[in-house]
Each structure stands twice: as C-alpha cells, then as structure tokens.
Amino acid sequence: MITPTHTPTATITPTPTIAGPTPTPQQATVQGLVCTDANNNGHCDPDEAGLAGVTVQLAPATGGLGVRSGRTTLTDAAGRFVFADVSPGHYTLAILPPAGYWRTTPITVTVSPARHQTIAATFGLYWPPNHVYIPLLLQ
C-alpha cells in the first residue's frame, strides 16, 4: 500500500513595506535688531546700542494694516530677536515701540521667507532730547 506524503511547497509571502521617517518641514528663520538710533538717521550704526525688551510680532500677512494674530517675542539685552521654525509664506513683522521713543524706520514690514532662508530686519527707535517748553507771556 502506498501512503501519500505531503510535500511542502513554497508560497510567496508579501514583505511588509517599512515606512521611512516623516520628512521634516523645511522651515525658515526671521530675525533682526531693534536699536536706539541715537543720531536719528534711520539706520542702526555699529556704535548704536540695541534696545532690550521691545515687543516684536510676526503674523501671517492679512493685506490690511497691523498685526492681528501670530507669534510674539521680546528683544534680548542686545536688542536682537529671532523667530525660528517659520513656515514659508508672507508675514507682517512689527514692533511696538516703548513709550517715549520715536521711530526712525518703519515699524511694520512685510517679509516672505522661503524654505531654509533667514530673513533679517532692522528697526530704529530714537529717544528725543528732553525739552522744557515755557510759554512766553507778552504784556
């Protein structure tokens, strides 16, 4: 009597696909300086100090005036600010001058960073000299 034996046969088993790492978004940086424009010439000269504690805002450009929402930071002791990990696009960058300071440059600019790009902006503020005005009375 013959007994049948089972011979194993090879079958193709699909290999699972291993997903690669999620690509990291290619971000930009927006940075800059707020200086005390001591000579009121509209430029931050090398001998002019940075201004600490100034509020800086970065928000998506809305086509209107002002900054409506977004990210906010303060300038450091050297007057510098940095917004890291900014998605490419169009933004409004603005500063809020401290009380008593006059602007020597625009306080709002539009920036459009691209991937891996660093955008730099400079803002100048002037502290006016103290003047005392005394009315002149003529009789």
WOJOFEN-V333740 format. One record per residue. N is the residue number from 1. PSI is psi in radians with two decimals (none if undefined). OMEGA is omega in degrees with one decimal (999 if undefined). BURIAL is b if it has 9 or more other C-alpha atoms within 8 Angstrom, else e. Layout:
N,PSI,OMEGA,BURIAL ; N,PSI,OMEGA,BURIAL
This chain:
1,2.44,-179.2,e ; 2,2.26,178.4,e ; 3,2.16,180.0,e ; 4,2.42,175.5,e ; 5,2.53,-180.0,e ; 6,2.19,177.4,e ; 7,2.16,-179.9,e ; 8,2.48,177.0,e ; 9,2.54,-179.8,e ; 10,2.39,174.7,e ; 11,2.59,-179.4,e ; 12,2.16,177.3,e ; 13,2.19,-179.5,e ; 14,2.39,177.4,e ; 15,2.26,-179.7,e ; 16,2.46,177.9,e ; 17,2.23,178.8,e ; 18,2.13,-179.6,e ; 19,2.41,177.2,e ; 20,3.06,179.2,e ; 21,2.59,177.2,e ; 22,2.25,-178.5,e ; 23,2.42,177.5,e ; 24,2.28,177.8,e ; 25,2.48,-179.0,e ; 26,1.75,-172.0,e ; 27,3.01,179.4,b ; 28,3.06,176.7,b ; 29,2.39,173.2,b ; 30,2.13,-176.8,b ; 31,3.00,177.9,b ; 32,-2.85,-173.4,b ; 33,2.44,168.8,b ; 34,2.10,-176.3,b ; 35,2.81,170.2,b ; 36,1.80,-177.1,b ; 37,1.39,-171.2,b ; 38,-0.59,-178.9,e ; 39,0.08,173.4,e ; 40,0.70,-178.2,b ; 41,0.08,177.6,e ; 42,0.21,179.0,e ; 43,2.59,172.4,b ; 44,1.75,-179.8,b ; 45,2.74,-176.9,e ; 46,-0.52,-178.4,e ; 47,0.06,-179.4,e ; 48,2.31,-174.3,b ; 49,2.63,171.5,b ; 50,2.77,-177.6,b ; 51,2.03,-177.5,b ; 52,2.65,171.9,b ; 53,0.26,178.6,b ; 54,2.33,178.3,b ; 55,2.27,178.6,b ; 56,2.32,-178.7,b ; 57,2.47,174.7,b ; 58,2.14,-177.8,b ; 59,2.68,175.4,b ; 60,2.39,-179.7,b ; 61,2.31,-177.1,b ; 62,-0.13,-177.4,e ; 63,-0.15,178.4,e ; 64,-2.98,179.7,e ; 65,2.53,173.5,e ; 66,3.01,-179.7,e ; 67,2.16,-175.3,b ; 68,-0.71,179.5,e ; 69,2.93,178.7,e ; 70,-2.58,-176.9,b ; 71,2.58,-178.9,e ; 72,2.51,174.5,e ; 73,3.00,175.1,b ; 74,2.59,175.6,b ; 75,2.60,179.6,b ; 76,-3.00,-177.0,b ; 77,-0.44,179.4,b ; 78,0.07,-179.8,b ; 79,0.18,-176.4,b ; 80,2.67,175.3,b ; 81,2.71,179.0,b ; 82,2.32,167.4,b ; 83,1.90,179.5,b ; 84,2.90,177.2,e ; 85,0.85,178.1,e ; 86,2.21,177.3,b ; 87,2.53,176.7,b ; 88,2.50,-179.9,b ; 89,-2.86,-178.5,e ; 90,2.27,-175.5,b ; 91,2.75,170.0,b ; 92,2.21,177.8,b ; 93,2.21,-174.8,b ; 94,2.65,172.7,b ; 95,2.70,174.3,b ; 96,1.75,-176.0,e ; 97,2.43,175.2,b ; 98,2.73,-179.8,e ; 99,2.38,176.9,e ; 100,-0.29,-179.7,e ; 101,2.51,173.8,b ; 102,2.56,178.5,b ; 103,2.47,174.6,b ; 104,-0.10,175.6,b ; 105,2.88,173.6,b ; 106,2.53,179.8,e ; 107,-0.03,176.4,b ; 108,2.28,176.3,b ; 109,2.71,174.8,e ; 110,2.31,177.9,b ; 111,2.58,-178.9,b ; 112,1.35,-178.7,e ; 113,2.52,173.5,b ; 114,3.04,179.5,b ; 115,2.39,176.8,b ; 116,0.32,-178.2,e ; 117,2.57,172.8,b ; 118,2.14,178.1,b ; 119,2.33,178.2,b ; 120,2.39,178.0,e ; 121,2.57,179.5,e ; 122,2.34,178.8,b ; 123,2.39,178.7,b ; 124,2.38,176.3,b ; 125,2.51,-174.5,b ; 126,2.30,174.1,b ; 127,1.91,-175.8,b ; 128,2.63,177.4,e ; 129,2.64,178.9,e ; 130,2.21,176.3,e ; 131,2.42,174.6,e ; 132,2.14,179.9,e ; 133,2.16,179.1,e ; 134,2.20,-179.8,e ; 135,2.50,178.7,e ; 136,2.10,179.8,e ; 137,2.11,178.2,e ; 138,2.38,178.7,e ; 139,none,999,e
